[in-house]
Amino acid sequence: MSILFECEYQGLRYAGLDLPVAGERQTLYRVTEGRLRELFLAGGGPQAVRDALAATAETVEVDAEDPELRFLPPLLPTGSNNALVTGFMGTHRSKFPAPPAPDEPFHAPNWLIKGFGSWLKTQGEPLTVPASSVALLEEPEVALVFVNDDEGVPHYAGYTFANDLNDIGLHQQNPWGWTPYAKLCDTSMTPWLFLGEPPATVTGRIVIERAGATAWKGDFACGGDAIFQRVPDMVDNLFSYPAMRRPGLVNYLLLGSDKASWHDGFRIADGDRVTFHLESHGVVLSNEIAYAPAVERAASAGFAAFAPASAAG
């Protein structure tokens, strides 16, 4: 599998070829923000992108575990924040009574906006959730990465993996109204951009640790073969909306998740560590859950400044 990644090192942006290996030196290629996007839009396919990077004159050699090395979500525009994270819901076959017939008409799944690209966390960073969360659910998902050209035409760059953490307990209380609130939990994403078609099958294990010990574990599967709808139809339908085709926009599309720890009766707590071992692809995504302290009457305190003098008493 061909892989690219971007990172920051000593205040500068670099790109790398292939997965870093612990204990080995890694060659990084100096890039400016948007350089990889330009290479993908230039055409020529994944190999042309890799060849262009390999020809970069300015390089550094670093240890893969250097503390100054900070990996970034794939193609993230850190300057302009012109990136959007969205996701599909109810896509996996395990949530439907029967697989679709080959000639079954396409029915678009539910869809939601998760947030801006700058909201993404990556490997090792804490995932912050409201302290008022009812019941959290980790969701291992395939994330497709698209970059729009200057005319707004989306170009597929590759795929990576994400944890679409959400408050399923809140969602269950009001599935038709509170799901957007339930999704306002941090999302993590691996920095590795796999240069190829969306995967048919992704397999691995979820391990949730509490106080350093395994509290829950289970297997998972995702990818095209696990999804009820046809992925090209899902993508084509979404990009039929002009808002998704804004020039220069980077789109991260989360394809949905199967059942996980919540469905098994487990409840994630503050301080738990959730780790996805994506064994089919040789990568790991691990994050600690952090409950955010409540903000006392933040909005109403601001409104008080605009209250009429008589109302202030």
N, C-alpha and C positions, 0 to 999 in steps of 0.2 A: 504494500500500500504506500503510495506516494503522499508525503506530508509536508506542509509548510507551517511555520509559526512566526509570530512577531513578539517582540519583547522590548523592554526598556533596560538599558544598561548604562550606568553612570550618567544618567540624564539624557541619553541619546536613544534613538529608535533603531532597532536592528531586526533582521529576519533570519530565520534558520531553516535548514533543510533536514528533514527526518527527526525522529524523536531523540531528545537528549538521553544520554546514558549516564547513570550515576557513576562518579569516579573517573569519567573520561572528559577530555577537552572537547569543546564544541566550537565550531567556526560560526561566527555571526557576521552577517553582511549588512553594512550600513544602508538604511533606507530612510527616506523622508515619509511623513505621513501621507498616505494616499498612493504611494509608489506601487504597492501590490495591486491596489484597485486598478491603476492604469495598465499594469501588465495583463490583468485578466481581461480588461476591456479591449486590449489591443488584438486579442485573438491568438490563435496558434496552439491553444490548449495548455494543459498542465505542464507538459515538458518544456514548452517555450517559456513559461513563467520561471520554472526551475533553472533553465539555461541562462536566462537574463540575470537572475539573482547570482548564480555562480560566477558570472562575469564581472560582478561588482568589485571594484579595485580596493575599496576601503573595508577591511575586515578586522575582527579581533578574535582571539582565542580565549575562551573562558571555561571554567569548570561548570558543569551542569548544575551544581549545587551552590554556586557563588551567591551569597546573600544579597549582592547588589543587582542580581538578575531578577527582573519582574516580568512575568509572562502576561500577555494581553489577550483578550478575546479576539478571534480571527477578524482581521480587516477593520478593527474598531477605529473610527475617526475620533480621536481624543480631543482634537481642537474644535471641530465644528459641532460635535455631538449629533451629526446627521445620521442617526441610526435608530432603528426601531426593533423592539423585541415583541413578537406576537406569537400566539399559539392556537392550536386546534384542540377541541375538547371532544370526548366521547368517540374516539377514533378506533380504539382497539377491538378486535373481533371478540375478545372475551366478554365484552359488554353488549353483544348482540346475540339474539337467539339462534341465528344461522348465518353462514358465510354468504356474501353476495353472489347472485347469479352472474355469469359472464356478461349477459346483456342487460343487467339491471341498470336503470337510469341513475345518474349521479345525483346524490342529495348532499349538499354542502353540510359539513359538520359545524357545530357551534365554534365560534372564534372569539378571541379576546386580545386586547392590548395589554401586554405585561409591563412595558415601560420603555424608556430610552436605552440606547446601547450603553451609555455611561453608567447606568444602574447595574450592569452586569458585574458579578464577582467571578473570580476564577479559583484555581486550585489553592487550597489552604486558607482562603479568606473567610471570615465569619459571615453567615447568612442571618441578617437581622429581620425579626418578625415582631408584630405587636405583642406586648405582654398579655393582651386580652384575648389572644388566639384561643379558639375553642378546641380544635384537634388538628394537628399538622400532618401533612402527607408529603413525603418525598416522591418525586416523579422522574425516573430516568428516561430521557427522551433524545431522539435524534433531532438535531437542529440544522436546517438547511440554510446556507449563507448565499445571499444574492446581492449584487451591486448594480445599481442603476446607472446607465451612462448619461451623458449630458442631454440626451433627448428623452430620458425617462424610461428607456427600455431595460428591463431586468435581465441581468446575466448571471447564470448560476456559477458560483465559484467552487463550492465543495460543501462538505458537511462536517459537523462536529457533534459534541454531546453536551447535554445540559441537565441540571436538576431544577425542575419547575416546582419548587417548594410552594405549597399553598395551604390555606386553612380549610380543609375539607369539612370540618365540623361546622363552620360558619356557612359554607356552601349548602350543606344538608339542611340547615334551618330555613333557607329560602333560596332554592336552586335557580329560580327565575329572576331574582333581584339582587342577591348579595354576592354572586360569584365574582364580580369585579373587585369587591372588597377582599374576598377570600384570596385573590391572586396577588394582593399587594404585599407579598413577601419577597425577599431578595431571591434572585435567580443566579445560579452559578453555571459556568460554561468552561469546558476544557479549551486550552489555547491552540489545540492541534487542528489544523484544517486539512481534512482528508480530501485529496484531489481525485475525485471519482464520482460515479453516479451514486445517488442515495442508496444506502445499503438495504438489501433485502432482509438480512437477518443480523441482529446484534444480540449477543447473549452475555450474561454476567451475573454478579452477585451484589446484593445490597447488604452492608454490614452497618449496624447502628451500635455505637459504643456509648456507655454511660459510666463515668468515673473510671475509664480505662479498661472496662470489661465489656465483652459483647453482650448486648441486651436483646438484640433481635437480628436475624439474618434471613435472607431469602433470595431465591433466584428471580431473574427477570428476563424478558425478551422484548425487543422493540424492532423497528425497521419495517420496510414495506410489506413483508409477508404477514406481519402481526396486525396490520391496519385494515379495517373494514373497507374504507373508501380507497379509491385509486389515487396515489400521491400526485401524479401529473394533473389529474382533474382538480384536486384540492388547490394546487399551486396556480393553475390557469384561472380558476374561479377567483381566487384572492387578488391576482394581479389584473383582473378585469376592472378593478376599482382604481380610478386615477390617483387617489390619495396615496396608494402604495407605489406609484410610479413617479414620485417626485425625483427630479434629476439629482444624481449624486447620493441618493439615499442607500444605506446598507440595511438590508432586511435580514433578521434572524427569525426563521420560521420554525417553531417547535411543533413536532408532529403528533404529540400526545403520548400518553403513558398507559401501561397496563396497571392492574391492581398491585398494591405493595403493602407496607407494614400496617397501615390503618385498617385495611380490609382483613388483616389477620388478628385484629384486636389490640395491637400495640399502640401506645401513645408516646409520641416524641416529646421530650422535655427540654427545658432551658439547659444549655451546656452539652447536650448530646452531640456526638460526631457522626455524621452520615457520610458513608463512603460507598461509591459505586466502583466496583471492579469490572471494567468493561473488557472482559476476558477475550472476546472475539477480536478485539482491536488493540489489545496490549496497553491500555491506558487506565488511569485511575482519576476519579474526581472525588475529593474529600473536603468537607466543610463542617465547621462547628456551628450549631444553632445558638443564636444569641437573642434573648428577649429584650426588646427596647423598653426603657422606662416610660411610663405614661406621662403625657404632657397635660398639666392641669388647666383646663378651661382656656386653652391657647387662643381659640378664635373669639370667644365671647369677651375675653379680656381686651382684645384689640377693638371690638365693637364699642366697648364702654367709652372710649375716647370720643366717639361720635354721638353719644347720647345727649339729648337736649338737657339744658341746665335744670329744668324742672324735674326731669326724670331722675337726675342724679341725686335729688332730694336735698 
